[in-house]
């Protein structure tokens, strides 16, 4: 790739897009000849993942005029990456993907600043994610997507009419590839479906019966899972398996080979071992490029408003010809991650015990024997008995103190509720506001009391 800064009229087409009105622009779009410079100066983009799709995203976003980009990835470069992750070279093997990818794009696209973060996404605190204008995902893990989705949705606030407060919306663009197939999705928390609203789109991971693995393996995958799930524990009693540790992976590969030879099975390779254990599906470079282009375009549309965004899930299939389809999925209004939940306004003097009593009487909740959790921490659990005993002491504590002395927060409660005349298990999201505390006295609270 040549140094693009030397090309005349580098930003000509982008400036024409941002400086002129159109018929399909977003509401509130204000064309301006300085809009590109404003995006360059004020917009910060976070790219999550620096693999096959992440490399393409970094390049495309930089070429779309985004100059302040961060990238986070915990992986190091392997030889098997080099056929599709075009920013990496043989001498980069063993180095951080995020650091090398950032360096290569900055070398080739003048004026862009990319800050790499070589760590797990969970290692960053919530304030780190709050600094970005938009988050673009290039991940191959359902768990990682779910985590980032929950982080982005945690910034979301609703007004008294259960409408999302615009300045609290953290937009995301999610890309994914699987061989010749891929998707690009726009997530505007509170308006479009979040990741959890449509998590059913992802098929469950294939599981093998342990009896088959132990007694009658028939495929290379069976041999690999035997080494991973059974043999590892037999040899390394109590030592957890780390899929990101090359030595652990090599050990499983060696044991799987022995198992395969014993049963006359062929096809066990190191790359297949990685694929089975990490649920990795081989990537196609062209698919990454196409999906990345769609994601980068949606990011530009969201930030600038120069065109209406995707509604809201694009699928691509290049296996036989080219097939592209856009589906408008519906937001789950009761989603426990992005939904508004039920608003409760309480006094700062209310204890957890009193709060639990309220839940059984509130007309929109009516939960019996509720358990309460906050940010993954158990405040009170009705069962099992050992957890009830461990959390019982919290019952006399103030809710205000248990929630960290903030004016408002979100928590989840579970218990039994009545549905069609039967008692069923229910999980509810609650927005708790403390009366008269800090910014707790807002128009929202006044409207709810009136």
N, C-alpha and C positions, 0 to 999 in steps of 0.2 A: 504494500500500500504506500503510495507516494505521500510526501508531506502535503496535506490538503491546504495548509495555510497559503501555499504559493498559487493556488488556483484562483483565477479572476472570477469575481461574482460568486464566491463560495456560498453566500447566504441569499442570493437573489430570489430563488423560489420560495424559501422560507419567509423572507420579508414580504413578498407578494401575498402569501397566505395570511400573514398576521396584520398586514396593513390595510387590507381591503375588506369591506362588508361582503356578506354572502347570504344565500338563501337557507342554508342548513346549519348556521352557526348556533352555538348555545345561547341560552338566555343570558343577557348581561354582557355579551361579548362587545368590547370596545376596540375596534381596529386602530392601530397606531404604528407609525414608523419606528417608534422607540420600544415597541413591545418586546422584541427579541432581546434588546439590551437589558430590559427589566427582568426578563426570565433568567438571563445569564447572571445577573447580579443578586437576585433575591431568592431564586428557587433552589432548594436543596433536594436531591434525589438519593434515595437509598436503594441500591440493588442488592438483593439477598440471593447469594449463590454466584459463584464464578466458574461454573463448569461449562458444558457445551452451550447451553442457552445463555448463561451469565456472560460469557465472553462476547457473544453477539449483542447482548443487551448493552453492555458497556460501550461498545463501538457505536451502535446505532443511536443511543442517547446522546453521546458526545457529538455525533454528526447532526443531531436534531437541534443543537443549540444549547443543551444543558451543560453548564460549565462547572457546577459544584455538585460532585457525585461522590458518594461513599459506597463501598462494597464490602460485604461481610461474608466470609466463608471459612470453615474450619479445616478444609481438606488441603492436602499437599498433592503436587502433580505426579502422576504415574505415567509410565510409558504408554499404557493403553489409552490414555487421554489424547494423545497427540494426533490421532487421525481425524478428530472433529473439533478439538478445542484449539482454534487456530492461533491464539495468542501465545501458545507455549512451544518451546523448543526442547530438544533432547537434553541440553545442558541445564534445563530448568527442573528436571525430575528431582523430586524430594523437596522442592521449595513450595512456599505458600502460594496457592492459586490466586488468592485475593491480591497479594503483593505484586506478583509477576504480571497479572492482568492489568492492574492499575498502571504499572510502569510502562507497559507496552502501548496502551492506548494514549497515555500522555506523551509518549515519544512521537506518535503518529498524528495526533490531532492537537494542534497548537492551541493554547489558551485554556484547555480544560484542566481542572484539578480533581484528581480522584484519590480519595483517602481510603486505604485498605485497612481492614480489621480482620486479623488472623485469629479467629476465636469462634466459639459456639454462639448462636443467636441468643441463647439463654444467659450468656455471660454478661450481656449488656443490660443496664437497668432501664426502667421505663422512660427516664428523662432522655436517654440517648435517642430513642425512637420518636420522641415528641418534637425533636428539632427538624424533622424532615417534612417537606411539602407533600411528597408522594413517595410511596414504597412500591417498587417493582420486583416481582418474585420470579426467580429462575431456578426453582427447586425441583427435586425428584422425590420428595418425601411428604407424605400426607401429614405426618406428625409436625414437621417443620412449618408447613403451610398453616395448619391449625393454630400453632403457637403464635405466628406473626399475625394471623387474623384476630386472635383474641387480644393481642397487644394493640392493634390499630383500633379495634372496637372499644377498647377500654377508655379511649379519649372521647368517645361519643357521649353527648348530652342531649336530652330532650326537653322541650318546653312544656307548658301546662296542657297543650293540645296534643301532646305526644308526637310533635314534629321535631325532626333532628335540628339542632342548633348548627347553622352552617359552619361557623368558625371552629367547631369541634370535630368536623368530619375529616378523617385521615384517609384520603383515597388510596386505593391499591390497584395495581394491574398484575394479574397472575398469569404466567405463561407455563406451559408444560408440554413436553414431547415424549412420545413413546413409539420408537421406530419411525414409520412413515406417517404417524398420526400426531396431531398436536392440538392445543387449544390456547386461546387468549381470552381473558375474562376481565371485565371491569367490575370492581367492587367499590361502591360508595356507601360506607356503613350508614344504615338508617334509611337508605333510599333503594338500593339494589340488594339482591341476596348476598349475604356474606358467605364465606367458605362453609360454615357450619350449616347454613340454610340448605345447601345442596350437597352435603357430604355424601349423600347416597349415590352421587354420580360416579364415585370411585368404587370399583368392584372390590370385594373383600380379598385379602391376600390368600393365596392357595396354601392350605395346611395339609400335611401328610399324617395319616394315622401312625402312632408310635409303633404299633405292632408290625406294620408294613416295613418301617425303617429298621426295626430290630430283627425281623425274621425273614421277610421275603422282598428285599429291595429289587426293583425292576428297572430303574432308570439312574442316570448319573446324579440327578437331583436328590434321589433317595439316599444315595451314598454320602452326598455332601451334608444333608440334614442329619444323617446318623452320626457323622463325625461332630457336627455342630451341637446337636441337642442331647446326644446320649454319651458318646465317647469322651467329649470334653469334660463333662462332670465326673465321669469315672476316673479320669487321670488327674484332673485339676480340681479336686474336691473343694468346694467353697470359693474358688477363684472365678470371678465373673468374666465372661467372654466379652472382649472389646472388638467390635467389627471394624473399628478404625485403626487397630494395631496390626501392622503388617506381619509381625511375628505370629500373632494369634491366627490370622488368616492363612498364613503359610502352613501352620500346624494342621489346621482343619483340611486344607488341600491335600497334604501328605497322607493323612488318615483316610480321606475319602478315596484317594488312589488305591490304597491297600484294600479297602472295602470293595471297590469296583473290581479289582483283579481277582479277589476271592470268589466273586459271583459271576465273573466273566462279563462284566458290564464295561462298555467303552464310553468315551465322551467327557470324562472328568478333566477339566482344565482349570487353571487358576482364575481366569476371567469368569468362567461359569460359576466357580465357587463364590466369588464376590457377588455375582448377579443373584444367585440363589439366596445367600445370606442377607444381602442388602436389598433384595427385591429390585435389582437394577435391570432395566430393559435396554438392550442396545440402542444407541442413539444414531440418528442419521443427520449429517451436517446440513443438508439442504432443508430438512424440517426445522432444525434450530434456527436457521436464517430466516425462514418464512414467518415462523411464530414470533421471533424477536422483532421483526419489522412491524408486525401487527401490534405488539405490545408497546413499542416505542412510539408509534403513531397515536395510540390511545393515551399514552402519558402526555404527549404534546397537546392533544385535544382537551384533556382534563385541565391542564395547567393554563392554557391560553384561552380556551373557549372558542377557538377558531372553527370548530365543527362539532356537531352533536356526537356524543360518545356512542360506542357500541352498546347495543341493547340485547343482552349484556354478556352473552357467551358465544364465542366463535369457535367452531371445530373445523379442523383441516385434515384431510385424508389424501395423501399422495401415493397410495399403494397402486391404484389402477387409475391413471389419469390424475386429475385434480378435482377434488370435491370440497367445497367450502360452504358451511351453513351457519347461520346465526340464529340462536334461540333466545327468546326473552323469558328467562325463568322468573318465577314470582318469589318475592321475599316472604319468608316465614314470619308472620307478625308476632308469633310467640317464641321466636328464637331466643335462647337463653344467652346468646353472645351479643347479637346486634339489636334485638328487640327492646322496646322501651321498658318492659316490665311493669310492675305496679308501683305507683308513687305512694310513699308513706311519710307523713310529716309527724315527727314525734318531739317530745321535750327532751332536752339533754339529760334530765334527771331519770329517764326511764332505764330500768335495769334489763338485762337479757331475759330474766324470768318474766317480767311484765310485757316485754316485747313478744315473747312466745305466746303469752295469753292473748295478746291483741290479734295474732294471726288466726286464732280459732274463731274470732268474732267479726273480723273484717269481711264485709259482704263480697268483696272481689277475690278473697283468698280462701277463707274457711278451711284451713288445714288443721287436722288433728294430729297430735303428737309430732310436731315439726322438729326437724334438725336444722341447724343453721351453720352455713359456712361463709367465710369471707376471704377472698383472694386465695382460695385453696386451703385455708386453715379452718379446722373444725372449731367453731365457737361452742356449739353444744350438739351432741349426738344422742339420739334416743336409744340407739342400739348399734353394735352389740354391747352387752353389759360393761365390758372393759373400757370401751370408749365413752360410755355414759359416765362412768366413774371418773375417768380422766378429765372430762370437760364439765363436770358438775359444779366445780368451784366458780366457773364463769357466770353462773346464773345470778349471783348477787352483784356482779359488776355492772357498771353503767355501759350502755351501748355506745355512748359518746367516747368513752375510753377504749373500748374494744375495737372501734373502727379507726383508732388513731387520732382522735380529737379533730377530725375534719368536719366541715360544715355539711357535707353530703358524701354519700358513697353508695356502692352497689353491692348487694350480697345475694346469696341463693339459699332457698329453704326447700326442704323436701319433707313429705309426710303423706298422710292419707286424705283424700277428698272424695266427695260423692259425685258419681257420674252415672247417669241413667239408673239411679236407684241402687248402685253398687259402690262399695268402697274400693278405690283404686289408688295406686301410688302416683304422686304428683311432684313435679319439680318446678319451682317458680323463681323468677327473677324479681327482686325488689329494689327500688330506688329510695333510699332513706335520706330524708332531709331533716336536720335539727333546727327547731324554731329559734330564731334570734341569735344564731351563732355565725359570726363572720358574714360571708356572702350568702348564708342560708336564707336571709330575708330578701327574697327576690320577687319579681312580678309573678313568677311561677308559683311561689308559696302563697302569696296574697290571693291569687286567683283561685287556688285550691281551697283556701279557707272560706272564701266568700260564698 
